[in-house]
Amino acid sequence: MGMMWMVGTTESVRHDAYTDGPTPSRESLVPYMDEGDVLVGKRRDGSVAFCQRLMNNTFVPWPHPMAEPATDLELPALAI
């Protein structure tokens, strides 16, 4: 799949600025996320393929302004 993963606040992510990452392993970022942080997965071409916000120890979809619908993205659930 070749995605890179970043974490940011809802405000920083809107400006393509991140507080952690990039890294090829999303699992390495999750333990350091705070409530309300946004996990973003980008394809190698820079397009946003995955965007979810951590709310009540659960990841919920979050509408990233640069996100494209990802029909080919199948990821296992993340453990908190």
N, CA, C and O atoms as a Maestro MAE file, in Angstrom:
{
 s_m_m2io_version
 :::
 2.0.0
}

f_m_ct {
 s_m_title
 :::
 protein
 m_atom[320] {
  # First column is atom index #
  i_m_mmod_type
  r_m_x_coord
  r_m_y_coord
  r_m_z_coord
  i_m_residue_number
  s_m_chain_name
  s_m_pdb_residue_name
  s_m_pdb_atom_name
  i_m_atomic_number
  :::
  1 25 0.839 -1.199 0.000 1 A "MET " " N  " 7
  2 3 0.000 0.000 0.000 1 A "MET " " CA " 6
  3 2 0.874 1.250 0.000 1 A "MET " " C  " 6
  4 15 0.544 2.222 -0.679 1 A "MET " " O  " 8
  5 25 1.985 1.250 0.746 2 A "GLY " " N  " 7
  6 3 2.924 2.353 0.701 2 A "GLY " " CA " 6
  7 2 2.422 3.670 1.261 2 A "GLY " " C  " 6
  8 15 2.718 4.728 0.704 2 A "GLY " " O  " 8
  9 25 1.665 3.628 2.357 3 A "MET " " N  " 7
  10 3 1.166 4.873 2.927 3 A "MET " " CA " 6
  11 2 2.087 5.386 4.020 3 A "MET " " C  " 6
  12 15 2.816 4.626 4.658 3 A "MET " " O  " 8
  13 25 2.033 6.705 4.218 4 A "MET " " N  " 7
  14 3 2.736 7.352 5.317 4 A "MET " " CA " 6
  15 2 1.676 7.895 6.263 4 A "MET " " C  " 6
  16 15 0.618 8.354 5.831 4 A "MET " " O  " 8
  17 25 1.974 7.838 7.572 5 A "TRP " " N  " 7
  18 3 1.000 8.188 8.598 5 A "TRP " " CA " 6
  19 2 1.492 9.373 9.411 5 A "TRP " " C  " 6
  20 15 2.674 9.467 9.742 5 A "TRP " " O  " 8
  21 25 0.566 10.282 9.732 6 A "MET " " N  " 7
  22 3 0.854 11.464 10.530 6 A "MET " " CA " 6
  23 2 -0.278 11.688 11.526 6 A "MET " " C  " 6
  24 15 -1.397 11.209 11.340 6 A "MET " " O  " 8
  25 25 0.032 12.416 12.572 7 A "VAL " " N  " 7
  26 3 -0.958 12.805 13.581 7 A "VAL " " CA " 6
  27 2 -0.909 14.319 13.735 7 A "VAL " " C  " 6
  28 15 0.158 14.928 13.662 7 A "VAL " " O  " 8
  29 25 -2.070 14.914 13.948 8 A "GLY " " N  " 7
  30 3 -2.129 16.344 14.200 8 A "GLY " " CA " 6
  31 2 -3.424 16.703 14.898 8 A "GLY " " C  " 6
  32 15 -4.287 15.858 15.136 8 A "GLY " " O  " 8
  33 25 -3.531 17.969 15.214 9 A "THR " " N  " 7
  34 3 -4.780 18.482 15.784 9 A "THR " " CA " 6
  35 2 -5.750 18.752 14.636 9 A "THR " " C  " 6
  36 15 -5.345 18.781 13.474 9 A "THR " " O  " 8
  37 25 -7.009 18.946 14.954 10 A "THR " " N  " 7
  38 3 -7.974 19.229 13.891 10 A "THR " " CA " 6
  39 2 -7.591 20.490 13.126 10 A "THR " " C  " 6
  40 15 -7.838 20.580 11.923 10 A "THR " " O  " 8
  41 25 -7.001 21.449 13.797 11 A "GLU " " N  " 7
  42 3 -6.604 22.692 13.133 11 A "GLU " " CA " 6
  43 2 -5.334 22.500 12.316 11 A "GLU " " C  " 6
  44 15 -5.271 22.953 11.173 11 A "GLU " " O  " 8
  45 25 -4.324 21.843 12.868 12 A "SER " " N  " 7
  46 3 -3.057 21.701 12.138 12 A "SER " " CA " 6
  47 2 -3.216 20.840 10.886 12 A "SER " " C  " 6
  48 15 -2.602 21.116 9.856 12 A "SER " " O  " 8
  49 25 -4.040 19.797 10.979 13 A "VAL " " N  " 7
  50 3 -4.229 18.894 9.848 13 A "VAL " " CA " 6
  51 2 -4.852 19.637 8.667 13 A "VAL " " C  " 6
  52 15 -4.540 19.333 7.515 13 A "VAL " " O  " 8
  53 25 -5.716 20.594 8.934 14 A "ARG " " N  " 7
  54 3 -6.334 21.376 7.851 14 A "ARG " " CA " 6
  55 2 -5.286 22.134 7.042 14 A "ARG " " C  " 6
  56 15 -5.503 22.455 5.874 14 A "ARG " " O  " 8
  57 25 -4.147 22.416 7.675 15 A "HIS " " N  " 7
  58 3 -3.078 23.181 7.022 15 A "HIS " " CA " 6
  59 2 -1.903 22.288 6.632 15 A "HIS " " C  " 6
  60 15 -0.807 22.779 6.361 15 A "HIS " " O  " 8
  61 25 -2.136 20.975 6.603 16 A "ASP " " N  " 7
  62 3 -1.116 19.993 6.244 16 A "ASP " " CA " 6
  63 2 0.107 20.098 7.157 16 A "ASP " " C  " 6
  64 15 1.245 19.942 6.715 16 A "ASP " " O  " 8
  65 25 -0.150 20.363 8.431 17 A "ALA " " N  " 7
  66 3 0.900 20.423 9.450 17 A "ALA " " CA " 6
  67 2 0.587 19.358 10.503 17 A "ALA " " C  " 6
  68 15 -0.571 19.153 10.866 17 A "ALA " " O  " 8
  69 25 1.619 18.693 10.981 18 A "TYR " " N  " 7
  70 3 1.402 17.544 11.861 18 A "TYR " " CA " 6
  71 2 2.281 17.632 13.098 18 A "TYR " " C  " 6
  72 15 3.347 18.249 13.073 18 A "TYR " " O  " 8
  73 25 1.826 17.011 14.177 19 A "THR " " N  " 7
  74 3 2.571 17.018 15.428 19 A "THR " " CA " 6
  75 2 3.439 15.779 15.580 19 A "THR " " C  " 6
  76 15 4.339 15.757 16.419 19 A "THR " " O  " 8
  77 25 3.179 14.739 14.775 20 A "ASP " " N  " 7
  78 3 3.973 13.516 14.833 20 A "ASP " " CA " 6
  79 2 3.924 12.835 13.467 20 A "ASP " " C  " 6
  80 15 2.935 12.942 12.741 20 A "ASP " " O  " 8
  81 25 5.002 12.137 13.131 21 A "GLY " " N  " 7
  82 3 5.119 11.464 11.850 21 A "GLY " " CA " 6
  83 2 5.917 12.338 10.900 21 A "GLY " " C  " 6
  84 15 6.373 13.406 11.309 21 A "GLY " " O  " 8
  85 25 6.099 11.949 9.694 22 A "PRO " " N  " 7
  86 3 5.525 10.783 9.041 22 A "PRO " " CA " 6
  87 2 6.266 9.495 9.400 22 A "PRO " " C  " 6
  88 15 7.459 9.496 9.704 22 A "PRO " " O  " 8
  89 25 5.527 8.422 9.353 23 A "THR " " N  " 7
  90 3 6.069 7.098 9.587 23 A "THR " " CA " 6
  91 2 5.267 6.092 8.760 23 A "THR " " C  " 6
  92 15 4.080 6.308 8.518 23 A "THR " " O  " 8
  93 25 5.891 5.001 8.325 24 A "PRO " " N  " 7
  94 3 5.136 4.004 7.575 24 A "PRO " " CA " 6
  95 2 4.264 3.115 8.460 24 A "PRO " " C  " 6
  96 15 3.498 2.302 7.943 24 A "PRO " " O  " 8
  97 25 4.366 3.252 9.787 25 A "SER " " N  " 7
  98 3 3.613 2.397 10.707 25 A "SER " " CA " 6
  99 2 2.633 3.229 11.530 25 A "SER " " C  " 6
  100 15 3.037 3.984 12.414 25 A "SER " " O  " 8
  101 25 1.354 3.084 11.235 26 A "ARG " " N  " 7
  102 3 0.358 3.846 12.010 26 A "ARG " " CA " 6
  103 2 0.288 3.360 13.446 26 A "ARG " " C  " 6
  104 15 -0.028 4.137 14.346 26 A "ARG " " O  " 8
  105 25 0.580 2.074 13.676 27 A "GLU " " N  " 7
  106 3 0.519 1.525 15.030 27 A "GLU " " CA " 6
  107 2 1.527 2.199 15.961 27 A "GLU " " C  " 6
  108 15 1.308 2.259 17.171 27 A "GLU " " O  " 8
  109 25 2.613 2.699 15.415 28 A "SER " " N  " 7
  110 3 3.610 3.365 16.255 28 A "SER " " CA " 6
  111 2 3.149 4.742 16.727 28 A "SER " " C  " 6
  112 15 3.691 5.268 17.700 28 A "SER " " O  " 8
  113 25 2.167 5.330 16.063 29 A "LEU " " N  " 7
  114 3 1.676 6.662 16.434 29 A "LEU " " CA " 6
  115 2 0.551 6.618 17.465 29 A "LEU " " C  " 6
  116 15 0.440 7.507 18.308 29 A "LEU " " O  " 8
  117 25 -0.273 5.588 17.394 30 A "VAL " " N  " 7
  118 3 -1.497 5.527 18.199 30 A "VAL " " CA " 6
  119 2 -1.241 5.663 19.703 30 A "VAL " " C  " 6
  120 15 -1.985 6.394 20.357 30 A "VAL " " O  " 8
  121 25 -0.239 5.008 20.288 31 A "PRO " " N  " 7
  122 3 -0.062 5.136 21.743 31 A "PRO " " CA " 6
  123 2 0.221 6.563 22.217 31 A "PRO " " C  " 6
  124 15 0.031 6.877 23.391 31 A "PRO " " O  " 8
  125 25 0.671 7.416 21.312 32 A "TYR " " N  " 7
  126 3 1.037 8.785 21.682 32 A "TYR " " CA " 6
  127 2 -0.032 9.810 21.327 32 A "TYR " " C  " 6
  128 15 0.160 11.011 21.521 32 A "TYR " " O  " 8
  129 25 -1.149 9.338 20.812 33 A "MET " " N  " 7
  130 3 -2.214 10.262 20.435 33 A "MET " " CA " 6
  131 2 -3.009 10.714 21.654 33 A "MET " " C  " 6
  132 15 -3.236 9.944 22.588 33 A "MET " " O  " 8
  133 25 -3.426 11.978 21.628 34 A "ASP " " N  " 7
  134 3 -4.293 12.528 22.663 34 A "ASP " " CA " 6
  135 2 -5.731 12.536 22.155 34 A "ASP " " C  " 6
  136 15 -5.980 12.510 20.949 34 A "ASP " " O  " 8
  137 25 -6.656 12.571 23.082 35 A "GLU " " N  " 7
  138 3 -8.071 12.681 22.745 35 A "GLU " " CA " 6
  139 2 -8.273 13.871 21.804 35 A "GLU " " C  " 6
  140 15 -7.825 14.982 22.088 35 A "GLU " " O  " 8
  141 25 -8.947 13.626 20.693 36 A "GLY " " N  " 7
  142 3 -9.231 14.681 19.730 36 A "GLY " " CA " 6
  143 2 -8.220 14.787 18.598 36 A "GLY " " C  " 6
  144 15 -8.471 15.482 17.614 36 A "GLY " " O  " 8
  145 25 -7.066 14.103 18.719 37 A "ASP " " N  " 7
  146 3 -6.076 14.118 17.644 37 A "ASP " " CA " 6
  147 2 -6.627 13.412 16.413 37 A "ASP " " C  " 6
  148 15 -7.534 12.585 16.504 37 A "ASP " " O  " 8
  149 25 -6.058 13.757 15.260 38 A "VAL " " N  " 7
  150 3 -6.483 13.199 13.986 38 A "VAL " " CA " 6
  151 2 -5.344 12.369 13.401 38 A "VAL " " C  " 6
  152 15 -4.205 12.830 13.329 38 A "VAL " " O  " 8
  153 25 -5.655 11.153 12.986 39 A "LEU " " N  " 7
  154 3 -4.703 10.259 12.334 39 A "LEU " " CA " 6
  155 2 -4.955 10.331 10.831 39 A "LEU " " C  " 6
  156 15 -6.067 10.083 10.365 39 A "LEU " " O  " 8
  157 25 -3.904 10.675 10.077 40 A "VAL " " N  " 7
  158 3 -4.019 10.848 8.632 40 A "VAL " " CA " 6
  159 2 -3.078 9.875 7.930 40 A "VAL " " C  " 6
  160 15 -1.905 9.768 8.287 40 A "VAL " " O  " 8
  161 25 -3.591 9.178 6.946 41 A "GLY " " N  " 7
  162 3 -2.781 8.314 6.094 41 A "GLY " " CA " 6
  163 2 -2.754 8.880 4.691 41 A "GLY " " C  " 6
  164 15 -3.796 9.122 4.083 41 A "GLY " " O  " 8
  165 25 -1.537 9.090 4.180 42 A "LYS " " N  " 7
  166 3 -1.391 9.629 2.830 42 A "LYS " " CA " 6
  167 2 -0.707 8.616 1.928 42 A "LYS " " C  " 6
  168 15 0.210 7.899 2.329 42 A "LYS " " O  " 8
  169 25 -1.189 8.587 0.699 43 A "ARG " " N  " 7
  170 3 -0.533 7.771 -0.323 43 A "ARG " " CA " 6
  171 2 0.792 8.438 -0.686 43 A "ARG " " C  " 6
  172 15 1.028 9.593 -0.333 43 A "ARG " " O  " 8
  173 25 1.641 7.717 -1.382 44 A "ARG " " N  " 7
  174 3 2.959 8.255 -1.779 44 A "ARG " " CA " 6
  175 2 2.841 9.492 -2.657 44 A "ARG " " C  " 6
  176 15 3.758 10.313 -2.695 44 A "ARG " " O  " 8
  177 25 1.719 9.637 -3.367 45 A "ASP " " N  " 7
  178 3 1.547 10.819 -4.212 45 A "ASP " " CA " 6
  179 2 1.051 12.031 -3.426 45 A "ASP " " C  " 6
  180 15 0.850 13.102 -3.998 45 A "ASP " " O  " 8
  181 25 0.852 11.865 -2.113 46 A "GLY " " N  " 7
  182 3 0.427 12.972 -1.255 46 A "GLY " " CA " 6
  183 2 -1.064 13.071 -1.039 46 A "GLY " " C  " 6
  184 15 -1.513 13.883 -0.230 46 A "GLY " " O  " 8
  185 25 -1.843 12.269 -1.737 47 A "SER " " N  " 7
  186 3 -3.292 12.335 -1.548 47 A "SER " " CA " 6
  187 2 -3.679 11.663 -0.230 47 A "SER " " C  " 6
  188 15 -3.063 10.682 0.185 47 A "SER " " O  " 8
  189 25 -4.693 12.200 0.408 48 A "VAL " " N  " 7
  190 3 -5.166 11.682 1.689 48 A "VAL " " CA " 6
  191 2 -6.091 10.499 1.451 48 A "VAL " " C  " 6
  192 15 -7.093 10.612 0.745 48 A "VAL " " O  " 8
  193 25 -5.741 9.354 2.054 49 A "ALA " " N  " 7
  194 3 -6.533 8.147 1.865 49 A "ALA " " CA " 6
  195 2 -7.282 7.740 3.123 49 A "ALA " " C  " 6
  196 15 -8.244 6.976 3.055 49 A "ALA " " O  " 8
  197 25 -6.849 8.245 4.270 50 A "PHE " " N  " 7
  198 3 -7.417 7.821 5.546 50 A "PHE " " CA " 6
  199 2 -7.369 9.007 6.502 50 A "PHE " " C  " 6
  200 15 -6.354 9.695 6.603 50 A "PHE " " O  " 8
  201 25 -8.469 9.237 7.197 51 A "CYS " " N  " 7
  202 3 -8.495 10.334 8.157 51 A "CYS " " CA " 6
  203 2 -9.535 10.018 9.230 51 A "CYS " " C  " 6
  204 15 -10.735 9.975 8.961 51 A "CYS " " O  " 8
  205 25 -9.048 9.799 10.453 52 A "GLN " " N  " 7
  206 3 -9.955 9.527 11.562 52 A "GLN " " CA " 6
  207 2 -9.476 10.262 12.808 52 A "GLN " " C  " 6
  208 15 -8.283 10.494 13.005 52 A "GLN " " O  " 8
  209 25 -10.449 10.618 13.639 53 A "ARG " " N  " 7
  210 3 -10.184 11.357 14.874 53 A "ARG " " CA " 6
  211 2 -10.405 10.443 16.071 53 A "ARG " " C  " 6
  212 15 -11.337 9.639 16.086 53 A "ARG " " O  " 8
  213 25 -9.542 10.572 17.076 54 A "LEU " " N  " 7
  214 3 -9.656 9.781 18.297 54 A "LEU " " CA " 6
  215 2 -10.637 10.471 19.249 54 A "LEU " " C  " 6
  216 15 -10.375 11.562 19.755 54 A "LEU " " O  " 8
  217 25 -11.770 9.807 19.478 55 A "MET " " N  " 7
  218 3 -12.806 10.353 20.347 55 A "MET " " CA " 6
  219 2 -13.275 9.252 21.288 55 A "MET " " C  " 6
  220 15 -13.718 8.201 20.827 55 A "MET " " O  " 8
  221 25 -13.188 9.471 22.599 56 A "ASN " " N  " 7
  222 3 -13.622 8.483 23.593 56 A "ASN " " CA " 6
  223 2 -12.965 7.119 23.362 56 A "ASN " " C  " 6
  224 15 -13.621 6.080 23.423 56 A "ASN " " O  " 8
  225 25 -11.658 7.145 23.095 57 A "ASN " " N  " 7
  226 3 -10.871 5.927 22.851 57 A "ASN " " CA " 6
  227 2 -11.355 5.116 21.658 57 A "ASN " " C  " 6
  228 15 -11.153 3.902 21.606 57 A "ASN " " O  " 8
  229 25 -11.985 5.774 20.710 58 A "THR " " N  " 7
  230 3 -12.461 5.140 19.493 58 A "THR " " CA " 6
  231 2 -12.115 6.036 18.310 58 A "THR " " C  " 6
  232 15 -12.211 7.260 18.401 58 A "THR " " O  " 8
  233 25 -11.713 5.425 17.206 59 A "PHE " " N  " 7
  234 3 -11.462 6.206 16.000 59 A "PHE " " CA " 6
  235 2 -12.757 6.384 15.231 59 A "PHE " " C  " 6
  236 15 -13.469 5.420 14.950 59 A "PHE " " O  " 8
  237 25 -13.054 7.639 14.894 60 A "VAL " " N  " 7
  238 3 -14.254 7.963 14.131 60 A "VAL " " CA " 6
  239 2 -13.840 8.728 12.874 60 A "VAL " " C  " 6
  240 15 -12.878 9.495 12.904 60 A "VAL " " O  " 8
  241 25 -14.560 8.522 11.772 61 A "PRO " " N  " 7
  242 3 -14.232 9.246 10.542 61 A "PRO " " CA " 6
  243 2 -14.246 10.755 10.770 61 A "PRO " " C  " 6
  244 15 -15.101 11.281 11.483 61 A "PRO " " O  " 8
  245 25 -13.300 11.430 10.162 62 A "TRP " " N  " 7
  246 3 -13.207 12.888 10.259 62 A "TRP " " CA " 6
  247 2 -12.996 13.426 8.858 62 A "TRP " " C  " 6
  248 15 -12.108 12.946 8.153 62 A "TRP " " O  " 8
  249 25 -13.777 14.404 8.431 63 A "PRO " " N  " 7
  250 3 -13.704 14.883 7.048 63 A "PRO " " CA " 6
  251 2 -12.495 15.784 6.805 63 A "PRO " " C  " 6
  252 15 -12.519 16.968 7.143 63 A "PRO " " O  " 8
  253 25 -11.453 15.227 6.224 64 A "HIS " " N  " 7
  254 3 -10.261 15.993 5.875 64 A "HIS " " CA " 6
  255 2 -10.546 16.782 4.601 64 A "HIS " " C  " 6
  256 15 -11.103 16.230 3.652 64 A "HIS " " O  " 8
  257 25 -10.175 18.066 4.560 65 A "PRO " " N  " 7
  258 3 -10.508 18.877 3.382 65 A "PRO " " CA " 6
  259 2 -9.834 18.406 2.095 65 A "PRO " " C  " 6
  260 15 -10.303 18.740 1.006 65 A "PRO " " O  " 8
  261 25 -8.738 17.635 2.192 66 A "MET " " N  " 7
  262 3 -8.036 17.173 0.997 66 A "MET " " CA " 6
  263 2 -8.287 15.698 0.711 66 A "MET " " C  " 6
  264 15 -7.665 15.129 -0.186 66 A "MET " " O  " 8
  265 25 -9.187 15.076 1.461 67 A "ALA " " N  " 7
  266 3 -9.403 13.631 1.329 67 A "ALA " " CA " 6
  267 2 -10.131 13.292 0.043 67 A "ALA " " C  " 6
  268 15 -11.031 14.003 -0.405 67 A "ALA " " O  " 8
  269 25 -9.707 12.182 -0.528 68 A "GLU " " N  " 7
  270 3 -10.396 11.616 -1.676 68 A "GLU " " CA " 6
  271 2 -11.070 10.339 -1.215 68 A "GLU " " C  " 6
  272 15 -10.529 9.646 -0.354 68 A "GLU " " O  " 8
  273 25 -12.215 10.008 -1.748 69 A "PRO " " N  " 7
  274 3 -12.851 8.746 -1.352 69 A "PRO " " CA " 6
  275 2 -11.908 7.577 -1.625 69 A "PRO " " C  " 6
  276 15 -11.348 7.467 -2.715 69 A "PRO " " O  " 8
  277 25 -11.739 6.723 -0.652 70 A "ALA " " N  " 7
  278 3 -10.839 5.580 -0.794 70 A "ALA " " CA " 6
  279 2 -11.658 4.308 -0.889 70 A "ALA " " C  " 6
  280 15 -12.152 3.803 0.119 70 A "ALA " " O  " 8
  281 25 -11.796 3.805 -2.063 71 A "THR " " N  " 7
  282 3 -12.561 2.579 -2.260 71 A "THR " " CA " 6
  283 2 -11.664 1.346 -2.178 71 A "THR " " C  " 6
  284 15 -12.151 0.229 -2.003 71 A "THR " " O  " 8
  285 25 -10.338 1.555 -2.307 72 A "ASP " " N  " 7
  286 3 -9.408 0.429 -2.315 72 A "ASP " " CA " 6
  287 2 -8.719 0.247 -0.978 72 A "ASP " " C  " 6
  288 15 -7.811 -0.577 -0.868 72 A "ASP " " O  " 8
  289 25 -9.116 0.980 0.027 73 A "LEU " " N  " 7
  290 3 -8.417 0.974 1.319 73 A "LEU " " CA " 6
  291 2 -9.119 0.048 2.294 73 A "LEU " " C  " 6
  292 15 -10.257 0.291 2.695 73 A "LEU " " O  " 8
  293 25 -8.434 -1.002 2.663 74 A "GLU " " N  " 7
  294 3 -8.948 -1.931 3.666 74 A "GLU " " CA " 6
  295 2 -7.896 -2.060 4.748 74 A "GLU " " C  " 6
  296 15 -6.825 -2.619 4.515 74 A "GLU " " O  " 8
  297 25 -8.196 -1.542 5.935 75 A "LEU " " N  " 7
  298 3 -7.255 -1.565 7.043 75 A "LEU " " CA " 6
  299 2 -7.875 -2.242 8.239 75 A "LEU " " C  " 6
  300 15 -9.068 -2.074 8.495 75 A "LEU " " O  " 8
  301 25 -7.087 -3.008 8.981 76 A "PRO " " N  " 7
  302 3 -7.629 -3.595 10.207 76 A "PRO " " CA " 6
  303 2 -7.881 -2.503 11.246 76 A "PRO " " C  " 6
  304 15 -7.264 -1.439 11.198 76 A "PRO " " O  " 8
  305 25 -8.772 -2.766 12.164 77 A "ALA " " N  " 7
  306 3 -9.087 -1.814 13.226 77 A "ALA " " CA " 6
  307 2 -7.856 -1.566 14.103 77 A "ALA " " C  " 6
  308 15 -7.026 -2.455 14.297 77 A "ALA " " O  " 8
  309 25 -7.758 -0.371 14.614 78 A "LEU " " N  " 7
  310 3 -6.662 -0.020 15.501 78 A "LEU " " CA " 6
  311 2 -7.056 -0.300 16.941 78 A "LEU " " C  " 6
  312 15 -8.195 -0.055 17.337 78 A "LEU " " O  " 8
  313 25 -6.130 -0.804 17.709 79 A "ALA " " N  " 7
  314 3 -6.355 -1.034 19.136 79 A "ALA " " CA " 6
  315 2 -5.857 0.187 19.903 79 A "ALA " " C  " 6
  316 15 -4.788 0.724 19.614 79 A "ALA " " O  " 8
  317 25 -6.631 0.605 20.863 80 A "ILE " " N  " 7
  318 3 -6.254 1.759 21.685 80 A "ILE " " CA " 6
  319 2 -5.625 1.261 22.977 80 A "ILE " " C  " 6
  320 15 -5.231 2.065 23.821 80 A "ILE " " O  " 8
  :::
 }
 m_bond[319] {
  # First column is bond index #
  i_m_from
  i_m_to
  i_m_order
  :::
  1 1 2 1
  2 2 3 1
  3 3 4 2
  4 3 5 1
  5 5 6 1
  6 6 7 1
  7 7 8 2
  8 7 9 1
  9 9 10 1
  10 10 11 1
  11 11 12 2
  12 11 13 1
  13 13 14 1
  14 14 15 1
  15 15 16 2
  16 15 17 1
  17 17 18 1
  18 18 19 1
  19 19 20 2
  20 19 21 1
  21 21 22 1
  22 22 23 1
  23 23 24 2
  24 23 25 1
  25 25 26 1
  26 26 27 1
  27 27 28 2
  28 27 29 1
  29 29 30 1
  30 30 31 1
  31 31 32 2
  32 31 33 1
  33 33 34 1
  34 34 35 1
  35 35 36 2
  36 35 37 1
  37 37 38 1
  38 38 39 1
  39 39 40 2
  40 39 41 1
  41 41 42 1
  42 42 43 1
  43 43 44 2
  44 43 45 1
  45 45 46 1
  46 46 47 1
  47 47 48 2
  48 47 49 1
  49 49 50 1
  50 50 51 1
  51 51 52 2
  52 51 53 1
  53 53 54 1
  54 54 55 1
  55 55 56 2
  56 55 57 1
  57 57 58 1
  58 58 59 1
  59 59 60 2
  60 59 61 1
  61 61 62 1
  62 62 63 1
  63 63 64 2
  64 63 65 1
  65 65 66 1
  66 66 67 1
  67 67 68 2
  68 67 69 1
  69 69 70 1
  70 70 71 1
  71 71 72 2
  72 71 73 1
  73 73 74 1
  74 74 75 1
  75 75 76 2
  76 75 77 1
  77 77 78 1
  78 78 79 1
  79 79 80 2
  80 79 81 1
  81 81 82 1
  82 82 83 1
  83 83 84 2
  84 83 85 1
  85 85 86 1
  86 86 87 1
  87 87 88 2
  88 87 89 1
  89 89 90 1
  90 90 91 1
  91 91 92 2
  92 91 93 1
  93 93 94 1
  94 94 95 1
  95 95 96 2
  96 95 97 1
  97 97 98 1
  98 98 99 1
  99 99 100 2
  100 99 101 1
  101 101 102 1
  102 102 103 1
  103 103 104 2
  104 103 105 1
  105 105 106 1
  106 106 107 1
  107 107 108 2
  108 107 109 1
  109 109 110 1
  110 110 111 1
  111 111 112 2
  112 111 113 1
  113 113 114 1
  114 114 115 1
  115 115 116 2
  116 115 117 1
  117 117 118 1
  118 118 119 1
  119 119 120 2
  120 119 121 1
  121 121 122 1
  122 122 123 1
  123 123 124 2
  124 123 125 1
  125 125 126 1
  126 126 127 1
  127 127 128 2
  128 127 129 1
  129 129 130 1
  130 130 131 1
  131 131 132 2
  132 131 133 1
  133 133 134 1
  134 134 135 1
  135 135 136 2
  136 135 137 1
  137 137 138 1
  138 138 139 1
  139 139 140 2
  140 139 141 1
  141 141 142 1
  142 142 143 1
  143 143 144 2
  144 143 145 1
  145 145 146 1
  146 146 147 1
  147 147 148 2
  148 147 149 1
  149 149 150 1
  150 150 151 1
  151 151 152 2
  152 151 153 1
  153 153 154 1
  154 154 155 1
  155 155 156 2
  156 155 157 1
  157 157 158 1
  158 158 159 1
  159 159 160 2
  160 159 161 1
  161 161 162 1
  162 162 163 1
  163 163 164 2
  164 163 165 1
  165 165 166 1
  166 166 167 1
  167 167 168 2
  168 167 169 1
  169 169 170 1
  170 170 171 1
  171 171 172 2
  172 171 173 1
  173 173 174 1
  174 174 175 1
  175 175 176 2
  176 175 177 1
  177 177 178 1
  178 178 179 1
  179 179 180 2
  180 179 181 1
  181 181 182 1
  182 182 183 1
  183 183 184 2
  184 183 185 1
  185 185 186 1
  186 186 187 1
  187 187 188 2
  188 187 189 1
  189 189 190 1
  190 190 191 1
  191 191 192 2
  192 191 193 1
  193 193 194 1
  194 194 195 1
  195 195 196 2
  196 195 197 1
  197 197 198 1
  198 198 199 1
  199 199 200 2
  200 199 201 1
  201 201 202 1
  202 202 203 1
  203 203 204 2
  204 203 205 1
  205 205 206 1
  206 206 207 1
  207 207 208 2
  208 207 209 1
  209 209 210 1
  210 210 211 1
  211 211 212 2
  212 211 213 1
  213 213 214 1
  214 214 215 1
  215 215 216 2
  216 215 217 1
  217 217 218 1
  218 218 219 1
  219 219 220 2
  220 219 221 1
  221 221 222 1
  222 222 223 1
  223 223 224 2
  224 223 225 1
  225 225 226 1
  226 226 227 1
  227 227 228 2
  228 227 229 1
  229 229 230 1
  230 230 231 1
  231 231 232 2
  232 231 233 1
  233 233 234 1
  234 234 235 1
  235 235 236 2
  236 235 237 1
  237 237 238 1
  238 238 239 1
  239 239 240 2
  240 239 241 1
  241 241 242 1
  242 242 243 1
  243 243 244 2
  244 243 245 1
  245 245 246 1
  246 246 247 1
  247 247 248 2
  248 247 249 1
  249 249 250 1
  250 250 251 1
  251 251 252 2
  252 251 253 1
  253 253 254 1
  254 254 255 1
  255 255 256 2
  256 255 257 1
  257 257 258 1
  258 258 259 1
  259 259 260 2
  260 259 261 1
  261 261 262 1
  262 262 263 1
  263 263 264 2
  264 263 265 1
  265 265 266 1
  266 266 267 1
  267 267 268 2
  268 267 269 1
  269 269 270 1
  270 270 271 1
  271 271 272 2
  272 271 273 1
  273 273 274 1
  274 274 275 1
  275 275 276 2
  276 275 277 1
  277 277 278 1
  278 278 279 1
  279 279 280 2
  280 279 281 1
  281 281 282 1
  282 282 283 1
  283 283 284 2
  284 283 285 1
  285 285 286 1
  286 286 287 1
  287 287 288 2
  288 287 289 1
  289 289 290 1
  290 290 291 1
  291 291 292 2
  292 291 293 1
  293 293 294 1
  294 294 295 1
  295 295 296 2
  296 295 297 1
  297 297 298 1
  298 298 299 1
  299 299 300 2
  300 299 301 1
  301 301 302 1
  302 302 303 1
  303 303 304 2
  304 303 305 1
  305 305 306 1
  306 306 307 1
  307 307 308 2
  308 307 309 1
  309 309 310 1
  310 310 311 1
  311 311 312 2
  312 311 313 1
  313 313 314 1
  314 314 315 1
  315 315 316 2
  316 315 317 1
  317 317 318 1
  318 318 319 1
  319 319 320 2
  :::
 }
}
